[in-house]
Amino acid sequence: MLASTLKQVRSININTAINYVAVFYAFSLPISRAGISLGTALLFLLWLIEGNFKDKFRFLIKNKVIIALFAFVTFSALSLLWSSDHVIGLNNLRKYWYFLPILVFATSIKKEYFFRILSAFLFGMLISEIISYGIFFEWWNFKNIPPDNPSPFMHHIDYSMFLAMTSLLLLNRFFFEASVKLRIFYFFYFLTVTANLFLNGGRTGQLAFAITIFIVGFINIKNKLLAFVSMLILVVAIFFVAYNISPVFKTRFDQGANEVNKISSDTKDQFQGSFGMRLAVWKEAMKIVPEHPLLGVGTGDEMHVIEDQIKKNQYDESYIRVLHTMIKFNYHNTYVQFIVQLGIVGLFLYLLIFYRIIQLKIKDTGLSNLRYIFVSVFMLSSMFNQMFSVQFSLAFFAFFIGIFIAVSQVEEEEFFIKY
């Protein structure tokens, strides 16, 4: 009897520790690589110590998001069997350890901590935002980051995704918040984060913001015509102000327009510029797909096959330089990289994860809306970078997926307890 009571008390204390570490993890997410790694390790270690694996496993094997993610990671690992470069392949796979917090959030986070965890993330973003503004206005020197690209802790592409998600999260809260004071606070915070988004050079997040804001309008405003018109006016106003006030956005916008003109001109410098160079890589990558349509070339070989593609074709030197510049790290498109790496099967499993997220039953209006916002922002951002290869974007994915599964699980338990 005493031993059983002590065991129960110990489990409660460990669970409390898990929830506090989850708050720390959420806070670290936008500002600290070390914090993400430490938080991931601590969460998983405490989760193992907490025990109760029978109940945890029973839930995990029933959750369709977990199953889809497990299927994708397992297939990625199996693809090593038909890959020739196991070093790069294993390096790709080891990054998936950042998914471990999903298991912890799904089975061990308590309902009363949801708001604290999301607030901790917003507080971390606030600190990041303050430092970013300080860099932009040259109030201080931070890690020698230039004012024309004030992304303090991560690459500007990842930071733009974080800013887009935070901005739309706040706008979503504005719509369903009952308190007038809090609505004013959320809208003001929304404006500051959105301004920061357009002071930075990440066009990926800006595009994700411009498209996803219409989803925010449609899910929060009953009159769909009013939703479309009001969001359109808001987007046009934001882009107009950003173009006339932010030198970074004006430069990047003009560069983008110039790149589009070059691409359509069919000239020698057709594939110059950020988007043009990406397009060149995607074009070459898609030539590989018919040779390995179903299973892909295997994890680790995706960079080698495009090198082979370059070598066997007598391309212009400037075009080869473009390709070599872009394929130093990845294909700069998650979908293109996965269809080459893992074939149609792997790409299907990747897309299945997001389909299962959309299918989750979440009754809480704010968090249910947030799920759609996340899916839109992450999938749009995946069009211009490999989001499953970078620490910040992997942790970003794990954090929000974990929250959505945890909310769905808690609501399901409350339903059965209540009825």
C-alpha positions in Angstrom: 0.0 0.0 0.0 2.7 2.5 1.0 4.9 1.4 -1.9 2.1 1.9 -4.3 1.3 5.4 -2.8 5.0 6.5 -3.1 5.1 5.3 -6.6 2.0 7.3 -7.5 3.5 10.5 -5.8 6.8 10.0 -7.6 4.9 9.7 -10.9 3.0 12.9 -10.2 6.2 14.8 -9.4 7.9 13.6 -12.6 4.9 14.6 -14.6 5.0 18.0 -13.1 8.6 18.3 -14.0 7.8 17.2 -17.6 5.2 20.0 -17.9 7.6 22.6 -16.6 10.3 21.4 -19.0 7.8 21.7 -21.8 7.3 25.4 -20.9 11.1 25.8 -21.0 11.2 24.0 -24.3 8.5 26.3 -25.8 10.3 29.4 -24.6 13.6 28.2 -26.1 12.1 27.2 -29.4 12.6 30.6 -31.2 15.8 31.7 -29.4 18.2 28.9 -28.5 19.6 25.9 -30.4 21.1 24.6 -27.1 17.7 25.1 -25.4 16.0 23.0 -28.0 18.5 20.2 -27.7 18.5 20.3 -23.9 14.7 20.5 -23.8 14.3 17.6 -26.2 16.7 15.4 -24.2 15.2 16.3 -20.8 11.6 15.8 -22.0 12.4 12.3 -23.4 14.5 11.3 -20.4 11.7 12.3 -17.9 9.1 10.6 -20.1 11.1 7.4 -19.8 11.5 7.8 -16.1 7.8 8.5 -15.7 7.0 5.0 -17.0 3.4 3.9 -17.5 4.4 2.6 -21.0 1.4 0.3 -21.4 -1.1 3.2 -21.4 1.3 5.4 -23.5 1.8 2.8 -26.1 -1.9 2.0 -26.2 -2.6 5.6 -27.1 0.3 6.1 -29.5 -0.6 3.1 -31.7 -4.2 4.5 -32.0 -3.2 8.0 -32.9 -3.2 8.4 -36.7 -0.8 11.4 -36.8 1.7 9.3 -34.8 1.2 6.3 -37.1 1.7 8.5 -40.2 4.8 10.1 -38.8 6.2 6.7 -37.7 5.5 5.3 -41.1 7.4 8.1 -42.8 10.4 7.9 -40.5 10.5 4.1 -40.8 10.3 4.2 -44.6 13.1 6.8 -44.6 15.2 4.4 -42.6 14.4 1.5 -44.8 15.5 3.5 -47.8 19.0 3.1 -46.6 18.8 -0.4 -48.1 18.8 1.0 -51.6 21.0 4.0 -50.9 24.8 3.9 -51.5 25.7 6.7 -49.1 24.8 5.6 -45.6 26.9 8.4 -43.9 24.7 11.1 -45.3 21.6 9.0 -45.0 22.2 8.3 -41.3 23.0 12.0 -40.8 19.6 12.9 -42.3 17.8 10.3 -40.1 19.5 11.4 -36.8 17.9 14.8 -37.1 14.5 13.1 -36.6 15.3 12.8 -32.9 13.8 16.3 -32.6 10.5 14.6 -33.1 10.7 12.9 -29.7 8.8 15.8 -27.9 5.8 14.8 -29.9 5.5 11.5 -27.9 5.9 13.5 -24.6 3.4 16.1 -25.4 0.9 13.5 -26.7 0.9 11.5 -23.6 2.2 13.5 -20.6 1.2 17.2 -21.0 -1.7 18.3 -18.8 -4.5 20.5 -19.9 -3.7 23.3 -17.5 -0.3 23.8 -19.1 -1.4 24.3 -22.7 -1.9 28.0 -22.3 1.4 28.4 -20.4 3.3 26.5 -23.0 1.9 28.6 -25.9 2.5 31.8 -23.9 6.1 30.7 -23.3 6.5 30.3 -27.0 5.1 33.8 -27.6 7.4 35.2 -24.9 10.4 33.6 -26.6 9.2 35.2 -29.9 8.9 38.5 -28.2 12.5 38.4 -27.0 13.6 37.4 -30.5 11.5 40.2 -31.9 13.0 42.9 -29.6 16.5 41.8 -30.5 15.6 41.8 -34.2 14.2 45.3 -34.0 17.4 46.4 -32.2 19.5 45.0 -35.0 17.4 46.7 -37.7 17.5 50.1 -36.1 21.2 49.6 -35.1 20.5 50.1 -31.4 23.0 47.3 -30.7 25.4 44.9 -32.4 24.3 41.2 -32.0 26.5 38.5 -33.3 27.6 40.9 -36.1 24.2 40.3 -37.8 23.6 43.1 -40.5 20.6 45.4 -40.2 19.4 44.5 -43.6 18.8 40.9 -42.4 17.9 41.1 -38.7 17.3 37.4 -38.0 19.0 37.0 -34.6 18.9 33.2 -33.9 18.2 31.3 -37.1 18.3 31.5 -40.9 16.0 34.1 -42.3 13.8 31.5 -44.1 13.1 29.7 -40.8 12.6 32.9 -38.9 10.1 34.1 -41.5 8.1 30.9 -40.9 8.2 31.5 -37.1 7.1 35.1 -37.6 4.3 34.2 -40.0 2.9 31.5 -37.6 3.2 33.8 -34.6 1.5 36.7 -36.4 -1.4 34.5 -37.6 -1.7 32.8 -34.2 -2.2 36.3 -32.6 -4.7 37.3 -35.3 -6.6 34.1 -34.6 -6.7 34.9 -30.9 -7.9 38.4 -31.7 -11.0 36.9 -33.3 -12.2 34.5 -30.6 -11.0 36.5 -27.5 -13.9 37.9 -25.5 -12.0 40.5 -23.5 -11.7 43.8 -25.3 -8.4 44.6 -23.6 -6.9 41.3 -24.6 -8.2 41.8 -28.2 -6.4 45.1 -28.4 -3.2 43.6 -27.0 -3.3 40.7 -29.5 -4.0 43.0 -32.5 -1.1 45.3 -31.4 1.2 42.3 -31.0 0.0 41.0 -34.3 1.0 44.3 -36.0 4.5 44.3 -34.4 5.2 40.7 -35.4 3.9 41.3 -38.9 6.1 44.4 -39.2 9.1 42.3 -38.2 8.2 39.7 -40.8 8.5 42.4 -43.5 11.6 43.9 -42.1 13.4 40.6 -42.6 14.5 39.0 -45.9 12.5 35.8 -45.7 10.1 35.9 -48.6 9.0 32.4 -47.8 7.2 33.4 -44.6 5.8 36.5 -46.3 4.2 34.3 -48.9 2.9 31.9 -46.3 1.5 34.8 -44.4 -0.2 36.4 -47.4 -2.0 33.1 -48.3 -2.8 31.8 -44.9 -4.3 35.0 -43.6 -7.3 34.2 -45.9 -7.7 30.9 -44.1 -7.7 32.9 -40.8 -10.5 35.1 -42.2 -12.6 32.2 -43.5 -12.5 30.2 -40.3 -13.3 33.2 -38.1 -15.8 35.3 -40.1 -19.2 33.8 -41.0 -19.7 35.9 -44.1 -17.2 34.5 -46.5 -17.4 37.4 -48.9 -16.7 39.8 -46.0 -13.8 37.5 -44.9 -12.2 37.6 -48.4 -12.6 41.3 -48.9 -11.4 42.3 -45.4 -8.4 40.0 -45.6 -7.6 41.2 -49.1 -7.7 44.8 -47.9 -5.5 43.9 -44.9 -2.9 42.1 -47.1 -2.8 44.9 -49.7 -2.4 47.5 -46.9 0.4 45.5 -45.2 2.3 45.0 -48.5 1.9 48.6 -49.6 3.2 49.9 -46.2 6.0 47.4 -46.1 7.1 48.2 -49.7 7.2 52.0 -48.9 8.8 51.7 -45.4 10.9 48.6 -45.3 14.1 48.9 -47.5 14.7 45.1 -47.1 11.2 44.2 -48.3 11.4 46.7 -51.2 14.7 45.3 -52.4 13.7 41.7 -52.0 10.3 42.3 -53.7 12.0 44.1 -56.7 14.5 41.3 -56.9 11.7 38.8 -57.0 9.9 40.6 -59.8 13.2 40.9 -61.7 13.8 37.1 -61.3 10.3 36.3 -62.6 11.0 38.4 -65.7 14.4 36.6 -66.2 12.8 33.2 -65.9 10.2 34.0 -68.6 12.7 35.6 -70.9 14.6 32.4 -71.7 18.0 34.2 -71.7 21.4 33.1 -70.5 20.8 34.5 -67.0 17.3 32.9 -66.8 18.2 30.9 -63.7 20.0 33.7 -61.8 18.6 34.9 -58.5 17.2 33.1 -55.5 14.0 31.8 -57.2 15.6 31.1 -60.5 18.4 29.0 -58.9 15.8 27.0 -57.0 13.8 26.5 -60.2 16.9 25.2 -62.0 17.5 22.6 -59.2 13.8 21.5 -59.2 13.9 21.2 -63.0 17.0 18.8 -62.8 15.6 16.9 -59.9 12.3 16.1 -61.7 14.3 14.5 -64.5 15.5 11.9 -62.0 12.0 11.0 -60.8 11.0 8.8 -63.8 14.1 6.6 -63.2 13.1 5.9 -59.5 9.4 6.7 -59.4 8.1 4.5 -56.6 10.8 4.2 -53.9 13.2 7.0 -54.9 17.0 6.8 -54.8 17.2 6.3 -51.0 18.1 8.6 -48.1 21.6 9.9 -48.7 21.8 9.5 -52.4 19.6 12.4 -53.4 22.6 14.8 -53.7 24.7 12.3 -55.6 22.1 11.6 -58.3 21.8 15.3 -59.2 25.6 15.5 -59.4 25.5 12.6 -61.8 22.7 14.4 -63.7 25.0 17.5 -64.1 28.0 15.4 -65.2 26.2 13.4 -67.9 24.7 16.6 -69.6 26.9 19.2 -71.3 25.4 22.2 -69.6 26.6 25.8 -69.8 29.2 26.7 -67.2 27.0 29.4 -65.6 24.1 26.9 -65.3 26.4 24.4 -63.6 27.6 27.0 -61.2 24.0 27.8 -60.3 23.2 24.1 -59.6 26.4 23.6 -57.5 25.6 26.7 -55.5 22.1 25.5 -54.6 22.8 21.8 -54.0 25.4 22.3 -51.3 22.8 21.5 -48.7 19.4 20.4 -50.2 17.0 20.9 -53.0 15.3 23.9 -51.3 11.9 22.2 -51.7 10.7 19.5 -49.3 8.3 18.0 -51.8 10.9 17.8 -54.6 13.6 16.4 -52.3 11.3 13.7 -50.9 10.0 12.5 -54.3 13.6 12.1 -55.5 14.8 10.7 -52.2 11.8 8.5 -51.3 9.7 8.3 -54.4 6.0 8.6 -54.6 5.6 6.4 -51.6 7.7 8.6 -49.4 6.1 11.8 -50.6 2.6 10.3 -50.0 3.6 9.4 -46.4 4.9 12.9 -45.9 1.6 14.4 -47.1 -0.4 11.9 -45.1 1.0 13.4 -41.8 -0.6 16.7 -42.6 -3.9 15.1 -43.7 -4.0 13.3 -40.4 -3.4 16.5 -38.5 -6.4 18.1 -40.3 -8.5 15.1 -39.3 -7.7 15.4 -35.6 -10.8 16.1 -33.5 -10.2 19.3 -31.6 -13.2 21.0 -30.0 -11.4 24.1 -28.7 -12.1 26.7 -31.4 -8.8 28.6 -31.0 -6.6 25.5 -31.1 -8.6 23.9 -33.8 -8.2 27.0 -36.0 -4.5 27.1 -35.1 -4.1 23.6 -36.5 -5.2 24.7 -40.0 -3.0 27.8 -39.8 0.0 25.6 -38.9 -0.6 23.2 -41.7 -0.9 26.0 -44.2 2.2 27.9 -43.0 4.4 24.8 -42.8 3.3 23.3 -46.1 3.8 26.6 -48.0 7.2 27.1 -46.4 8.1 23.6 -47.4 7.9 24.7 -51.1 11.0 26.8 -50.7 13.2 25.0 -48.2 13.8 21.4 -46.9 12.0 21.8 -43.5 12.8 18.3 -42.3 16.5 19.0 -42.3 17.0 22.0 -40.0 16.9 22.0 -36.2 14.6 25.0 -35.8 12.0 23.9 -38.3 12.0 20.3 -37.0 11.5 21.5 -33.5 8.8 24.0 -34.7 7.0 21.0 -36.3 7.3 18.8 -33.3 6.1 21.5 -30.9 2.9 22.3 -32.7 2.1 18.7 -33.7 2.6 17.7 -30.0 0.2 20.4 -28.8 -2.5 19.4 -31.3 -2.3 15.7 -30.4 -2.2 16.5 -26.7 -5.3 18.7 -26.9 -7.2 16.1 -29.0 -6.2 13.4 -26.4 -7.3 15.5 -23.4 -10.6 16.4 -25.0 -11.3 12.7 -25.8 -10.5 11.7 -22.3 -12.8 14.4 -20.9 -15.6 13.3 -23.2 -15.5 9.7 -21.9 -15.2 10.8 -18.3 -18.1 13.2 -18.6 -20.4 11.0 -20.6 
